[in-house]
């Protein structure tokens, strides 16, 4: 290098000195600069230095493969590896060969935990104060992942890793999940080369709506199809393909199955294995689980069983039919969990069979939050009832006892079983103030580096600690600028220091952590935990609330593992200090303003969330429009509407779907059977109103109109249906009630067929229309 002036010399020496002080690692600014040929270029190649190509970025020498598994809605005391009643041989193997972590914490809800997991920032910093379906327009609440919170997938991809995301993605704004995009917040846009999974919060396991990268996956024709098996097949196929094509390139595989989130769907063969296993009930289960936990050493020997959370019934107060129903609901759930453990075992076995298995770090997080109480006090046949503010009755649910787990129901067990799954803690999913909602088992296996096989680590940890851990073990420097955007600092702390044998009693490094979800609040500080509950998670209908009157509890969790002894009255000053600290943390991490609204936040129109349909009174759809997400579908709730279908009927036996929105858990459909027009309205999977035309359609062109006149005066009211053909009335009837807030959970609009689950059980999927559809228009009044 030629230096032409003293000023340039000084500048050069300064830069060299700065560069010398930068620790070894990867660039802090990504992407790397464009390639520029470093040699001399003459008039021709003969007068030029030899050509050089830009080389592919390679990972740091010795960088491990990373497999990150995150299952859904699982409690601390659910699986047998941590003392629970659901057998988990896969977790047993990980526990034997790697490390167990019994003080690892999540955010108490799925989307927030997942945003924190892939960014290393607190969930409010990453704009995920709740699930995507209840987003509001405040910085911490939009559910639009900021570009300043780059994902671990994007950073690893730009540092020489192959990246894949298999399963659940609940971090894309619902209004961006249609084929109109934009796609920069789909999994591919978040740094994952390959995606195979679903964009919703939960998914039907028998009839899912899946995407491969950005493309809708055709429904399987396998009569024994099952979602978790399919996801695992794709995960295994991907890692094998990567190691066949580029054996020296490390991979990052993120597997997030829908299990064990509702619907609790699983085959009868699995369910039958658990017959009679839970007849003792949830109270006895908690006692038995804690004893097993102590014997396994996953809780201290002095751990106390917390009281049954307020509002939950004692098992002994139930009648015989309730006990029979609820015990079977738990049998279904246990089968569902055991099947998930088996399938995750297939992933791990495939990883272990690859040549570089020893240098593969497997991180298995057992739940994105505690077990879910969203089945309500009496259990549920349709989880969407909960999100619309309706409670179910066991007297109705017991009629379906023999079909639970099947494709007929979107079922969920009672809240008390969720509480039992979280033994020994209080409360459940959604309750961020207590460990029943936030403490989840974690296992890490890495044969090349972890030698303390079967070891336990009890330092306080949080989900935001995973990203910095991955960066440290991969030799990656967290970028300060990513794709032209200045990055927020990583807010977690690496836990790689716990991997050594002598780290059992090492001082924890994550000393301060706030918690908040729906104004359920918690503040951890150096072994103390302040906790304040706002609402019971099994009650979606919330009264007015004053956070300044919220009752706070205080726990010394160094001595009280389960939060069993409230010390608020004994140490009021300590409690005051933690309350004040909570407000400081809340201001720092975009937690404010506090928002305790429940069901009403599911109403996209009322909340003013971005929409492809807002302001449009008329929407026209053409054949080939299928799999349109609910949030991009016409907002049909709480108003009058008209569906106009211009179709051509081929003969007197015409059949098939014209238009449908939703599926098993709620929706409607207009279809033709034997040339007669049928309208069905599925009220949240519990009642189906069916109205059929009186006369068949003749061969030829028709304009079929289904008109709904809403009663008004509130939400969820009924109304009158009229069906006409070419202007002539051919049928009609009445809907006594309609869905008030959330049409469906994972399905939207289809034209000409039904993808996903059926809106009723009178036809077989995909029920493609045998005639021709010119267009279907939906008019909103």
LUMPA-129838 format. One record per residue (C-alpha): residue number from 1; x, y, z. Coordinates in pm, whole numbers. Example, Ala and Ser with C-alpha at 12.3 -4.5 7.8 and 13.67 -1.06 7.14 Angstrom:
# LUMPA-129838
1:1230:-450:780
2:1367:-106:714
END
This chain:
# LUMPA-129838
1:0:0:0
2:142:342:-99
3:97:628:153
4:105:972:-14
5:90:1215:282
6:159:1246:654
7:-214:1296:715
8:-294:970:541
9:-18:798:736
10:-169:919:1065
11:-516:813:954
12:-390:472:849
13:-210:413:1179
14:-521:517:1373
15:-740:274:1181
16:-488:-6:1224
17:-482:58:1601
18:-866:52:1622
19:-884:-268:1420
20:-625:-429:1646
21:-851:-365:1945
22:-1157:-536:1789
23:-1196:-884:1934
24:-1175:-1181:1702
25:-1509:-1271:1550
26:-1731:-1181:1258
27:-1797:-834:1115
28:-2013:-598:1316
29:-2166:-467:995
30:-2362:-708:777
31:-2379:-773:491
32:-2013:-763:409
33:-1901:-506:148
34:-1943:-596:-217
35:-1644:-772:-370
36:-1383:-550:-535
37:-1101:-705:-736
38:-781:-635:-534
39:-527:-665:-815
40:-419:-452:-1106
41:-647:-420:-1408
42:-485:-342:-1744
43:-626:-281:-2089
44:-667:-659:-2143
45:-657:-968:-1924
46:-303:-1031:-2053
47:-191:-707:-1889
48:-394:-770:-1570
49:-336:-968:-1254
50:-499:-1313:-1248
51:-875:-1302:-1193
52:-1017:-1377:-851
53:-1372:-1465:-758
54:-1557:-1348:-448
55:-1560:-1646:-215
56:-1857:-1781:-27
57:-1865:-1677:336
58:-1754:-1958:561
59:-1850:-2010:921
60:-1585:-1980:1189
61:-1353:-2281:1210
62:-1508:-2551:1427
63:-1849:-2377:1442
64:-2114:-2628:1552
65:-2439:-2718:1387
66:-2732:-2582:1585
67:-3066:-2760:1631
68:-3323:-2552:1821
69:-3646:-2728:1920
70:-3934:-2536:2077
71:-4256:-2717:2154
72:-4581:-2544:2240
73:-4790:-2490:2556
74:-4597:-2732:2778
75:-4571:-2717:3156
76:-4278:-2774:3393
77:-4444:-3086:3538
78:-4582:-3228:3215
79:-4322:-3473:3088
80:-4178:-3763:3284
81:-3821:-3635:3248
82:-3920:-3357:3489
83:-4152:-3573:3698
84:-4472:-3545:3495
85:-4717:-3807:3380
86:-4648:-3790:3006
87:-4370:-4033:2908
88:-4079:-3864:2728
89:-3801:-4106:2630
90:-3655:-3851:2389
91:-3609:-3598:2668
92:-3475:-3876:2891
93:-3194:-3936:2642
94:-3110:-3566:2622
95:-3116:-3540:3000
96:-2878:-3834:3031
97:-2631:-3718:2767
98:-2644:-3341:2813
99:-2747:-3073:3060
100:-3081:-3004:3229
101:-3190:-2651:3316
102:-3459:-2600:3581
103:-3465:-2219:3609
104:-3523:-2124:3248
105:-3801:-1875:3173
106:-4026:-1771:2886
107:-4272:-1482:2847
108:-4597:-1674:2922
109:-4729:-1660:2564
110:-4628:-1800:2226
111:-4562:-1509:1984
112:-4374:-1303:2248
113:-4153:-1596:2347
114:-4079:-1677:1985
115:-3989:-1316:1902
116:-3755:-1305:2202
117:-3610:-1645:2113
118:-3506:-1556:1758
119:-3387:-1199:1832
120:-3229:-1207:2179
121:-3436:-903:2278
122:-3720:-871:2527
123:-4059:-929:2373
124:-4173:-567:2407
125:-3843:-447:2257
126:-3925:-674:1963
127:-4283:-530:1951
128:-4448:-855:2066
129:-4643:-774:2382
130:-4895:-1042:2280
131:-4992:-1272:1999
132:-5022:-1126:1650
133:-5402:-1143:1652
134:-5430:-885:1933
135:-5171:-631:1817
136:-5226:-262:1887
137:-5056:51:1758
138:-4797:111:2032
139:-4425:46:1992
140:-4417:-263:2209
141:-4748:-396:2082
142:-4754:-381:1700
143:-4636:-741:1644
144:-4431:-605:1354
145:-4079:-731:1420
146:-3851:-425:1395
147:-3569:-431:1143
148:-3351:-320:1435
149:-3405:-661:1595
150:-3231:-885:1344
151:-3294:-1256:1385
152:-3047:-1529:1466
153:-3140:-1689:1134
154:-3035:-1383:935
155:-2710:-1338:1128
156:-2612:-1705:1098
157:-2708:-1710:730
158:-2475:-1418:660
159:-2200:-1592:856
160:-2185:-1913:657
161:-2474:-2122:789
162:-2754:-2301:607
163:-3078:-2210:786
164:-3422:-2370:805
165:-3740:-2310:1001
166:-3980:-2604:1027
167:-4326:-2573:1185
168:-4497:-2284:1356
169:-4432:-1924:1263
170:-4642:-1693:1477
171:-4423:-1387:1420
172:-4555:-1258:1088
173:-4824:-988:1112
174:-5154:-1155:1010
175:-5225:-882:756
176:-4900:-975:579
177:-4962:-1352:554
178:-5154:-1355:223
179:-5003:-1418:-120
180:-5000:-1041:-169
181:-4720:-1020:88
182:-4504:-836:167
183:-4278:-1129:242
184:-3992:-968:432
185:-4141:-1082:763
186:-4222:-1434:651
187:-3968:-1692:768
188:-3764:-1662:446
189:-3747:-1285:491
190:-3634:-1330:851
191:-3318:-1509:747
192:-3424:-1869:693
193:-3327:-2023:359
194:-3602:-2284:388
195:-3942:-2279:556
196:-4203:-2552:583
197:-4486:-2487:824
198:-4774:-2258:912
199:-4813:-1890:994
200:-5095:-1914:1249
201:-5092:-1958:1625
202:-5235:-2306:1612
203:-5316:-2552:1338
204:-5542:-2846:1268
205:-5323:-3157:1281
206:-5539:-3358:1045
207:-5614:-3090:784
208:-5350:-2817:813
209:-5283:-2519:590
210:-4909:-2522:524
211:-4657:-2323:324
212:-4330:-2433:173
213:-4135:-2109:165
214:-4405:-1878:19
215:-4613:-2140:-160
216:-4930:-2304:-34
217:-4878:-2678:11
218:-5144:-2899:-156
219:-5342:-3110:87
220:-5200:-3456:144
221:-5384:-3754:-4
222:-5250:-3984:266
223:-5549:-4106:473
224:-5318:-4137:775
225:-5166:-3790:738
226:-5059:-3620:1061
227:-4902:-3275:1090
228:-4616:-3341:1334
229:-4503:-3643:1133
230:-4503:-3432:816
231:-4302:-3153:979
232:-4044:-3399:1108
233:-4016:-3569:769
234:-3928:-3232:615
235:-3681:-3146:891
236:-3498:-3475:845
237:-3501:-3442:468
238:-3354:-3092:489
239:-3059:-3173:716
240:-2972:-3479:511
241:-2986:-3276:192
242:-2763:-3005:340
243:-2505:-3258:454
244:-2512:-3431:116
245:-2461:-3111:-82
246:-2232:-2911:149
247:-2098:-3145:419
248:-1854:-2889:557
249:-2112:-2613:593
250:-2279:-2594:936
251:-2657:-2571:960
252:-2908:-2405:1187
253:-3236:-2597:1214
254:-3526:-2443:1406
255:-3809:-2693:1469
256:-4132:-2559:1619
257:-4416:-2813:1600
258:-4772:-2709:1680
259:-4785:-2964:1961
260:-4878:-2945:2243
261:-5092:-2639:2165
262:-5463:-2692:2103
263:-5622:-2859:1920
264:-5531:-3171:2117
265:-5552:-3402:1816
266:-5387:-3742:1796
267:-5469:-4092:1677
268:-5682:-4336:1876
269:-5386:-4576:1888
270:-5190:-4325:2093
271:-5490:-4232:2310
272:-5561:-4594:2401
273:-5216:-4623:2563
274:-5327:-4387:2842
275:-5662:-4534:2936
276:-5714:-4498:3311
277:-5379:-4326:3369
278:-5531:-4004:3505
279:-5835:-4125:3695
280:-5676:-4000:4017
281:-5747:-3641:3908
282:-5546:-3322:3897
283:-5494:-3270:4272
284:-5341:-3613:4325
285:-5143:-3574:4004
286:-4979:-3260:4145
287:-4882:-3437:4467
288:-4742:-3738:4281
289:-4555:-3520:4034
290:-4381:-3316:4302
291:-4263:-3631:4474
292:-4121:-3759:4146
293:-3957:-3421:4080
294:-3779:-3436:4415
295:-3654:-3789:4349
296:-3524:-3683:4007
297:-3354:-3379:4157
298:-3524:-3137:3918
299:-3655:-2938:4214
300:-3491:-2888:4557
301:-3591:-3137:4826
302:-3758:-2861:5030
303:-3984:-2745:4745
304:-4343:-2690:4854
305:-4652:-2759:4649
306:-4830:-2430:4587
307:-5200:-2393:4657
308:-5449:-2462:4384
309:-5482:-2136:4192
310:-5786:-1926:4281
311:-6100:-2023:4091
312:-6001:-2380:4004
313:-6222:-2660:4145
314:-6097:-2946:4361
315:-6116:-3284:4189
316:-6322:-3426:4474
317:-6600:-3172:4415
318:-6673:-3312:4067
319:-6944:-3564:3986
320:-6871:-3899:3824
321:-6945:-3784:3468
322:-6721:-3480:3501
323:-6439:-3698:3631
324:-6485:-3943:3343
325:-6482:-3664:3083
326:-6192:-3469:3230
327:-5977:-3778:3288
328:-6026:-3874:2923
329:-5942:-3521:2807
330:-5613:-3560:2992
331:-5559:-3902:2832
332:-5593:-3736:2492
333:-5350:-3463:2590
334:-5097:-3712:2726
335:-5115:-3908:2402
336:-5065:-3588:2207
337:-4757:-3500:2414
338:-4612:-3849:2398
339:-4652:-3855:2021
340:-4475:-3520:1999
341:-4185:-3653:2208
342:-4161:-3952:1975
343:-4151:-3732:1665
344:-3890:-3497:1810
345:-3690:-3812:1882
346:-3691:-3888:1510
347:-3534:-3547:1443
348:-3267:-3603:1706
349:-3194:-3958:1587
350:-3145:-3826:1233
351:-2910:-3555:1362
352:-2714:-3810:1565
353:-2671:-4030:1257
354:-2489:-3759:1061
355:-2106:-3759:1049
356:-2064:-3438:1251
357:-2314:-3527:1522
358:-2065:-3468:1804
359:-2027:-3105:1699
360:-2401:-3043:1691
361:-2556:-2844:1974
362:-2918:-2942:2037
363:-3122:-2693:2240
364:-3462:-2835:2336
365:-3699:-2591:2509
366:-4003:-2766:2652
367:-4269:-2503:2594
368:-4295:-2143:2482
369:-4493:-2086:2801
370:-4662:-2293:3067
371:-4949:-2528:2991
372:-5260:-2357:2855
373:-5576:-2286:3055
374:-5761:-2166:2746
375:-5986:-2471:2753
376:-6180:-2303:3032
377:-6298:-2455:3357
378:-6503:-2726:3186
379:-6286:-2811:2888
380:-6353:-2729:2525
381:-6456:-2887:2198
382:-6357:-2572:2010
383:-6080:-2347:2137
384:-6221:-2064:1928
385:-6509:-2044:2176
386:-6257:-1911:2429
387:-6126:-1642:2195
388:-6481:-1527:2131
389:-6560:-1501:2500
390:-6781:-1809:2539
391:-6759:-2070:2812
392:-6854:-2429:2734
393:-7048:-2676:2947
394:-6931:-3022:3036
395:-7283:-3154:2977
396:-7244:-3070:2608
397:-6881:-3179:2582
398:-6933:-3525:2728
399:-7148:-3613:2426
400:-6830:-3599:2216
401:-6612:-3798:2456
402:-6546:-4083:2213
403:-6434:-3851:1931
404:-6194:-3627:2123
405:-5863:-3604:1941
406:-6021:-3673:1604
407:-6069:-3442:1306
408:-6418:-3356:1433
409:-6307:-3131:1719
410:-6064:-2853:1804
411:-6054:-2979:2162
412:-5870:-2858:2473
413:-5858:-2995:2828
414:-5986:-2806:3139
415:-5782:-2532:3304
416:-5721:-2741:3615
417:-5524:-2994:3411
418:-5311:-2710:3274
419:-5242:-2602:3632
420:-5141:-2959:3714
421:-4906:-2972:3415
422:-4722:-2674:3568
423:-4650:-2849:3901
424:-4520:-2734:4146
425:-4600:-2375:4045
426:-4906:-2151:4058
427:-5103:-2042:3752
428:-5064:-2119:3383
429:-4995:-1981:3035
430:-5074:-1607:3005
431:-4976:-1544:3368
432:-4633:-1383:3338
433:-4618:-1299:3707
434:-4574:-1658:3828
435:-4362:-1950:3718
436:-4660:-2161:3614
437:-4674:-1935:3312
438:-4305:-1877:3254
439:-4077:-2155:3383
440:-4008:-2426:3127
441:-3759:-2714:3124
442:-3466:-2686:2886
443:-3208:-2940:2771
444:-2883:-2884:2585
445:-2678:-3165:2430
446:-2340:-3100:2265
447:-2107:-3402:2287
448:-1800:-3213:2167
449:-1818:-2956:2447
450:-2055:-3071:2724
451:-1894:-3342:2935
452:-2107:-3317:3251
453:-2357:-3570:3120
454:-2684:-3557:3311
455:-2579:-3241:3492
456:-2826:-2989:3632
457:-2791:-2612:3599
458:-2999:-2388:3823
459:-2885:-2035:3735
460:-3169:-1797:3650
461:-3209:-1781:3271
462:-3449:-1630:3020
463:-3542:-1702:2660
464:-3352:-1391:2543
465:-3032:-1569:2653
466:-3044:-1822:2368
467:-2932:-1593:2084
468:-2619:-1463:2260
469:-2537:-1821:2356
470:-2555:-1930:1992
471:-2344:-1635:1884
472:-2077:-1715:2142
473:-2042:-2083:2058
474:-2043:-2006:1683
475:-1777:-1734:1716
476:-2012:-1467:1588
477:-2011:-1102:1686
478:-2364:-962:1722
479:-2388:-706:1440
480:-2433:-341:1522
481:-2569:-286:1172
482:-2766:-544:976
483:-2889:-490:621
484:-2841:-117:658
485:-3031:-85:988
486:-2868:3:1319
487:-2937:-281:1562
488:-3074:-268:1914
489:-2827:-423:2158
490:-2876:-789:2244
491:-3063:-787:2576
492:-2993:-1144:2680
493:-2683:-1297:2839
494:-2498:-1600:2704
495:-2532:-1915:2914
496:-2234:-2087:2751
497:-2047:-2040:3079
498:-2266:-2315:3230
499:-2141:-2579:2987
500:-1823:-2657:3179
501:-1820:-2920:3453
502:-1714:-2675:3722
503:-2001:-2434:3652
504:-2263:-2614:3863
505:-2239:-2354:4137
506:-2127:-2064:3917
507:-2293:-1733:3991
508:-2577:-1659:3752
509:-2521:-1378:3505
510:-2881:-1287:3424
511:-2964:-1100:3743
512:-3253:-870:3648
513:-3559:-952:3437
514:-3904:-798:3408
515:-4216:-992:3309
516:-4544:-858:3169
517:-4836:-994:2973
518:-5189:-855:2990
519:-5083:-667:3306
520:-4979:-990:3474
521:-4650:-848:3603
522:-4333:-981:3757
523:-3993:-841:3855
524:-3692:-1063:3920
525:-3388:-906:4086
526:-3094:-1103:4230
527:-3300:-1388:4372
528:-3614:-1192:4464
529:-3936:-1203:4264
530:-4230:-963:4290
531:-4551:-1091:4131
532:-4890:-936:4052
533:-5177:-1121:3884
534:-5437:-927:3688
535:-5689:-1180:3550
536:-5765:-1548:3558
537:-5639:-1690:3227
538:-5945:-1911:3181
539:-6172:-1607:3171
540:-6146:-1414:2840
541:-6406:-1157:2949
542:-6232:-900:3165
543:-6393:-634:3384
544:-6257:-283:3433
545:-5916:-281:3598
546:-5691:-44:3790
547:-5322:-146:3782
548:-5251:83:4078
549:-5476:-136:4294
550:-5317:-459:4180
551:-5207:-684:4468
552:-4835:-762:4467
553:-4667:-1068:4621
554:-4300:-1117:4708
555:-4089:-1431:4696
556:-3730:-1520:4777
557:-3682:-1776:4505
558:-3332:-1871:4616
559:-3501:-2037:4915
560:-3852:-2085:4774
561:-3825:-2263:4439
562:-4200:-2279:4370
563:-4316:-1935:4490
564:-4511:-2093:4774
565:-4446:-1839:5053
566:-4554:-1478:5000
567:-4320:-1248:5197
568:-4484:-918:5097
569:-4599:-840:5450
570:-4258:-929:5595
571:-4044:-726:5355
572:-4256:-430:5235
573:-3950:-219:5152
574:-3802:-491:4930
575:-4138:-523:4755
576:-4152:-148:4701
577:-3804:-153:4551
578:-3903:-424:4303
579:-4226:-247:4210
580:-4034:71:4136
581:-3775:-126:3939
582:-4055:-281:3733
583:-4169:65:3619
584:-3812:156:3525
585:-3777:-161:3319
586:-4121:-107:3164
587:-4024:239:3044
588:-3691:111:2910
589:-3830:-183:2710
590:-4152:-42:2554
591:-4390:-213:2797
592:-4603:100:2833
593:-4889:171:2799
594:-5038:-114:2999
595:-5328:-283:2820
596:-5558:-530:2995
597:-5826:-570:2729
598:-5920:-928:2642
599:-6159:-1055:2377
600:-6216:-715:2219
601:-5855:-699:2100
602:-5926:-989:1865
603:-6157:-767:1661
604:-5927:-635:1388
605:-6176:-379:1260
606:-6236:-229:1602
607:-5863:-219:1681
608:-5775:-56:1348
609:-5501:-301:1254
610:-5364:-281:898
611:-5590:-459:654
612:-5615:-548:286
613:-5993:-515:311
614:-6050:-207:528
615:-6260:53:352
616:-6363:-188:79
617:-6736:-246:57
618:-6708:-487:-233
619:-6449:-760:-294
620:-6439:-984:-601
621:-6254:-1315:-605
622:-6170:-1546:-892
623:-6106:-1921:-921
624:-5768:-2016:-780
625:-5803:-1797:-473
626:-5748:-2049:-195
627:-5582:-2041:146
628:-5640:-1668:189
629:-5570:-1599:558
630:-5853:-1491:784
631:-5700:-1146:832
632:-5699:-1090:455
633:-6052:-1223:407
634:-6371:-1014:403
635:-6465:-894:755
636:-6808:-1059:773
637:-6874:-1029:1146
638:-7143:-815:1309
639:-7284:-673:986
640:-7507:-749:689
641:-7349:-887:371
642:-7423:-1032:29
643:-7239:-1306:-161
644:-7293:-1309:-539
645:-7157:-1604:-735
646:-7154:-1613:-1115
647:-7126:-1982:-1200
648:-7196:-2234:-1472
649:-7364:-2561:-1381
650:-7265:-2857:-1603
651:-7546:-3100:-1524
652:-7807:-3208:-1271
653:-7542:-3362:-1046
654:-7321:-3058:-998
655:-7131:-3057:-669
656:-6864:-2862:-491
657:-6769:-2555:-291
658:-6833:-2209:-430
659:-6696:-2002:-139
660:-6597:-2083:216
661:-6426:-1896:496
662:-6296:-2065:811
663:-6324:-2432:890
664:-6363:-2672:1180
665:-6349:-2404:1451
666:-6588:-2159:1282
667:-6688:-2017:945
668:-6937:-2044:662
669:-6971:-2203:319
670:-7182:-2177:6
671:-7172:-2500:-192
672:-7366:-2705:-446
673:-7488:-3058:-381
674:-7681:-3237:-654
675:-7724:-2893:-814
676:-7893:-2748:-506
677:-7744:-2445:-331
678:-7649:-2502:32
679:-7545:-2244:289
680:-7386:-2356:616
681:-7278:-2139:909
682:-7045:-2301:1161
683:-7082:-2125:1495
684:-6745:-2191:1661
685:-6755:-2565:1603
686:-7053:-2616:1834
687:-7361:-2540:1621
688:-7401:-2558:1243
689:-7691:-2374:1083
690:-7771:-2530:746
691:-8002:-2374:486
692:-8073:-2550:155
693:-8241:-2415:-158
694:-8575:-2565:-249
695:-8510:-2622:-619
696:-8202:-2742:-811
697:-8009:-2526:-1056
698:-8063:-2611:-1420
699:-7772:-2669:-1656
700:-7624:-2339:-1768
701:-7518:-2002:-1625
702:-7650:-1874:-1294
703:-7610:-1579:-1065
704:-7655:-1720:-716
705:-7698:-1468:-435
706:-7682:-1541:-62
707:-7793:-1238:137
708:-7762:-1195:513
709:-7957:-925:693
710:-7803:-872:1037
711:-8032:-801:1334
712:-7793:-536:1468
713:-7793:-391:1821
714:-7466:-545:1932
715:-7214:-813:1841
716:-7277:-1181:1774
717:-7645:-1129:1695
718:-7849:-1331:1447
719:-8014:-1248:1119
720:-8203:-1372:813
721:-8058:-1557:514
722:-8209:-1536:164
723:-8092:-1742:-137
724:-8181:-1636:-492
725:-8098:-1773:-839
726:-8105:-1529:-1130
727:-8321:-1300:-920
728:-8570:-1566:-806
729:-8582:-1667:-440
730:-8509:-2037:-398
731:-8448:-2065:-25
732:-8399:-1893:305
733:-8376:-1930:679
734:-8244:-1778:996
735:-7917:-1769:1191
736:-7999:-1737:1559
737:-7647:-1621:1646
738:-7321:-1534:1473
739:-6953:-1525:1561
740:-6871:-1199:1742
741:-6491:-1155:1733
742:-6276:-1421:1565
743:-6407:-1617:1265
744:-6140:-1885:1273
745:-5796:-1954:1417
746:-5590:-2067:1121
747:-5808:-2065:810
748:-5951:-1807:574
749:-6114:-1781:233
750:-6129:-2039:-49
751:-6298:-2013:-388
752:-6397:-2326:-579
753:-6277:-2577:-319
754:-6210:-2611:54
755:-5849:-2627:171
756:-5774:-2691:536
757:-6053:-2836:746
758:-6419:-2862:638
759:-6674:-2610:759
760:-6912:-2902:812
761:-6892:-3281:780
762:-7134:-3338:492
763:-6866:-3339:220
764:-6517:-3473:160
765:-6223:-3242:107
766:-6123:-3069:-115
767:-6482:-3069:-250
768:-6380:-2894:-573
769:-6667:-2748:-774
770:-6749:-2962:-1079
771:-6877:-2665:-1278
772:-6718:-2332:-1364
773:-6689:-2020:-1151
774:-6655:-1686:-1325
775:-6625:-1482:-1007
776:-6758:-1448:-652
777:-6829:-1105:-506
778:-6873:-1023:-138
779:-7054:-697:-60
780:-7050:-558:293
781:-7333:-340:418
END
